């Protein structure tokens, strides 16, 4: 027996949350994938998309955990790189917090720091 229009409407009404979560979550994941090559926080947006999808799908909850773990690993690597790089930077003797020499701001001779255009 074929479903009646009333049955179809009832099915859509019951499934509307799942349909909305699927559409919104997939859109957010797609935007995050685009942000991996375009400017933007790609991994964070992908994680957000998987979190949205994870409210309805078990596989998405698992993918969210893997993405979260990958983001934490990337953060640790970046933090280590910053510490390593900051240990290699040598400061000039007598340089202040803004990098000004002992005489104050500006180049030697008191001229402008950049040539006029």
C-alpha positions in Angstrom: 0.0 0.0 0.0 1.4 3.4 -1.0 1.8 6.1 1.7 -0.9 8.7 1.7 -0.1 12.4 1.7 -1.1 12.5 5.4 1.5 9.8 6.2 4.2 11.7 4.2 3.5 15.0 6.1 3.5 13.1 9.4 6.9 11.6 8.5 8.4 14.9 7.6 7.1 16.4 10.8 8.7 13.7 12.9 11.9 13.9 11.0 12.2 17.6 10.6 14.7 18.0 13.5 16.9 15.3 12.0 16.7 16.9 8.5 17.5 20.4 9.9 20.5 19.1 11.9 21.8 17.2 8.8 21.5 20.2 6.5 23.0 22.7 9.0 25.7 20.4 10.2 26.8 19.4 6.6 26.8 23.1 5.7 29.1 24.0 8.6 31.4 21.1 7.9 31.6 22.1 4.2 32.4 25.7 5.2 35.1 24.4 7.5 36.6 22.3 4.7 36.7 25.4 2.5 38.4 27.3 5.3 41.3 24.9 5.3 42.4 26.5 2.1 40.7 29.9 2.5 41.3 32.3 5.4 39.5 31.2 8.5 39.5 28.8 11.4 38.9 25.6 9.4 39.5 23.0 12.0 37.4 24.7 14.6 34.5 25.1 12.2 34.8 21.5 11.1 34.7 20.5 14.8 31.6 22.6 15.3 29.9 21.0 12.3 30.6 17.5 13.7 29.3 18.6 17.1 26.1 19.7 15.4 25.8 16.4 13.5 26.7 14.5 16.6 23.5 15.4 18.2 21.7 13.1 15.8 24.3 10.7 14.4 26.7 8.4 16.5 29.3 8.4 13.7 29.5 12.2 13.8 30.1 12.2 17.5 33.1 9.9 17.0 34.4 12.1 14.2 34.0 15.1 16.5 36.1 13.4 19.1 38.8 12.7 16.5 38.7 16.3 15.2 38.9 17.6 18.8 41.9 15.4 19.4 43.6 16.6 16.2 43.0 20.2 17.1 44.5 19.7 20.6 47.6 18.1 19.0 47.9 21.0 16.5 47.7 23.4 19.4 50.4 21.6 21.3 52.7 21.6 18.3 52.1 25.3 17.7 52.7 26.1 21.3 56.0 24.2 21.2 57.1 26.0 18.0 56.4 29.4 19.6 58.5 28.4 22.7 61.3 27.2 20.5 61.3 30.3 18.3 61.1 32.7 21.2 64.2 31.1 22.7 66.1 31.8 19.6 65.3 35.5 19.4 68.1 37.8 20.7 67.3 41.2 21.9 69.6 44.2 21.3 71.3 45.5 24.5 69.5 48.5 25.8 66.4 48.0 23.8 63.2 49.0 25.5 59.9 47.1 25.4 59.0 48.8 22.1 62.4 48.1 20.6 63.6 51.7 20.9 67.3 52.3 21.4 68.7 53.9 24.6 68.3 57.4 23.2 64.5 57.0 22.6 62.4 56.4 19.6 63.6 57.0 16.0 66.7 56.3 14.0 70.1 57.8 14.8 70.3 61.5 13.8 66.7 62.2 14.8 65.2 61.9 11.3 61.9 60.3 10.4 61.8 56.6 10.7 60.4 56.1 7.2 61.1 58.2 4.2 58.3 60.3 2.9 56.4 59.1 -0.2 
